[in-house]
Amino acid sequence: MITAIVLIKTSVDRIPEIAEQIAALESVSEVFSVTGTYDLIAMVRVRRHEDLAEVIPGRISKIPGVEGTDTHVAFRTYSQHDLEAAFAIGLDS
């Protein structure tokens, strides 16, 4: 699974509506409204690199009010959730 972190600039008066539209897209697992240079951060998870082009410029960037994106592709994913699951293998609750 390929994970991309997409930093998104939007029309400020439409942040909640744009966030909901992005969150509804297939391959988008979470959308965060944030402070700073960007308005939203979306987590995109796809099977192939080619799928990123379909999701990010093909869908996210075409939502009215999205003014720009900056995409970062993860080399590896480290998660507390994943670590807890790995340590729980074989343990009785």
Secondary structure, DSSP 8 states (H G I E B T S, - for coil): -EEEEEEEEE-GGGHHHHHHHHHTSTTEEEEEE-SSS-SEEEEEEESSHHHHHHHTTTTGGGSTTEEEEEEEE-S----HHHHHHHHHTT---
